[in-house]
Amino acid sequence: MPSVQITTSTNLADYQKILIAEALLEAEHEAIMENAQLLTIFRLPKGAKQYNLPLFDRLATAAALTEGVALSATAAWTTTTKTLTVSEVGLMIILSQDLIDQSDPNVLAIAGKQLGQSVERKADADILANFDNFGTSLGSAGTAITIGHVTAAIARLKSGLKATLRNPAPDPLNVVLHPIQIRVILNALGTTGTYPIPEGLSAEIVRQYYAANLKEWGVNIWRDGNFSRDANDDVKGGVFSKLSLYLLTGRDYQVKEEEDIYLRARALVATRRYSTGEIFDEYGVEMFFDAANPAS
């Protein structure tokens, strides 16, 4: 019987074409605080070192007058100035020239995109950390959030958090919570269907991150996945007015590329200059509640 030569894929490995699928990047949470314009956004003009924000207190309450009697002196009109400055954040990645030459798709483009996501994630996390600074807080470690907690915070903001119940937080008010906390709220509301797109926002942002609207209060609820959960899976979200927090941008995100001829590589450096913090503390309420992963 004649011999039979069986040829396998191993024998002709060098002749087989290898296809590389389109690169898949890890999904990122949207920087919802900035992209949905939920806080007050300022820009530091080119050539400026700092941004001075004047804050005016309200005047004394008008008093009843007596005909023929002169007005008496009232309290002075008080103002304060909040000085805002910016600082720099950044990240660098180095790619060897061999890697660049041998890669398809273009690893430089992929690296640039991921650098931008990293800087955006950092800025959003810095903004969310401001909720921990609010002087008024509801909840505690291990406590499950309820819709009652949310409406309680809204009611307190609308009535005014100062001792005299003055200075109600101006609209618009927003609620920003961790996605797991949002699940609890939506289950309580029995929320289904779609919602009207808030003016000026892209449909994609709304579709992904807009959770509900409390029609009775005129307040929107958003989810943000860039919160940091503590060791006990608790998260500090917020119910707040747009005037409670600020973001000051000194330089927008940028990425620059430089060749290192000695290392035979290219370095990509992404940077941004900004700062974030409180404007009016009484315009926000911290929401400190459990965000442990659900089992059912």
FENJOTA-V959788 format. One record per pair of residues at least 6 apart in sequence whose C-alpha atoms are under 6 Angstrom apart, sorted by the first residue. I is the first residue (numbers start at 0). J is the second residue. D is the distance in Angstrom with one decimal. If there is no record, write none. Layout:
# FENJOTA-V959788
i->(I;I)
j->(J;J)
d->(D;D)
This chain:
# FENJOTA-V959788
i->(28;30;37;38;38;38;39;39;39;40;40;40;41;42;42;43;43;49;49;50;50;51;51;52;52;53;53;54;54;54;55;56;56;85;85;85;86;86;87;87;88;88;89;89;90;90;91;91;92;92;93;93;94;94;95;96;96;124;130;130;133;133;133;135;136;136;136;137;138;138;139;139;140;141;142;142;143;143;144;146;156;156;157;157;158;158;159;159;159;160;168;168;171;172;172;172;173;173;173;173;173;174;174;174;174;175;175;175;175;176;176;177;177;177;178;179;180;208;208;209;210;210;211;212;212;228;232;232;233;233;233;234;234;235;235;236;236;237;237;237;238;238;239;239;240;243;243;243;243;243;244;244;244;245;245;246;246;247;247;248;249;249;250;250;251;252;252;253;253;254;254;255;255;256;256;257;257;258;259)
j->(224;123;241;241;244;245;241;242;245;245;246;247;247;247;248;248;249;83;84;82;83;81;82;80;81;79;80;78;79;80;78;77;78;272;273;274;272;273;271;272;270;271;269;270;268;269;267;268;266;267;265;266;264;265;264;263;264;225;237;285;280;284;285;284;284;285;286;286;287;288;287;288;288;289;288;289;288;289;288;184;167;168;167;168;164;167;165;166;167;281;240;282;240;218;239;240;218;219;220;238;239;220;221;237;238;221;222;236;237;222;236;222;223;224;222;290;290;221;222;221;220;221;220;218;219;234;290;291;288;289;290;287;288;286;287;285;286;284;285;286;283;284;282;283;282;277;278;279;282;283;276;277;278;275;276;274;275;273;274;273;272;273;271;272;271;270;271;269;270;268;269;267;268;266;267;265;266;265;265)
d->(5.6;5.1;5.6;4.3;5.4;5.6;5.7;5.9;4.6;5.6;4.9;6.0;4.7;5.4;4.9;6.0;4.9;5.7;4.8;5.9;4.9;5.8;4.7;5.5;5.0;5.9;4.4;5.6;5.2;5.8;4.5;5.7;5.9;5.9;4.6;4.8;5.2;5.6;5.7;4.3;5.6;5.6;5.3;4.1;5.9;5.4;5.6;4.4;5.8;5.4;5.7;4.4;5.5;5.4;4.0;5.7;4.7;5.7;5.7;5.4;5.7;5.9;5.8;5.2;5.5;4.5;6.0;5.2;4.9;5.6;5.4;5.8;6.0;4.9;5.2;5.4;5.8;5.4;5.7;5.7;5.8;5.3;4.8;5.5;5.9;5.2;4.8;5.1;3.9;5.6;6.0;4.8;5.9;5.4;5.4;4.4;5.5;5.1;6.0;5.8;5.6;4.6;6.0;5.9;4.5;4.8;5.6;5.9;5.5;5.2;4.8;5.6;5.5;5.8;5.3;5.5;5.7;5.7;5.4;4.8;5.4;5.2;5.2;5.7;4.5;5.1;5.3;5.0;5.5;4.3;5.3;5.8;5.7;5.3;4.4;5.9;4.8;5.7;4.7;5.1;5.8;5.3;5.8;4.0;5.5;5.7;5.1;4.7;5.0;5.9;5.7;4.4;5.3;5.5;5.7;5.9;4.5;5.4;5.3;4.3;5.1;5.4;5.6;4.9;5.5;5.7;4.6;5.6;5.7;5.4;4.2;5.7;5.4;5.7;4.6;5.6;5.3;4.5;5.8)
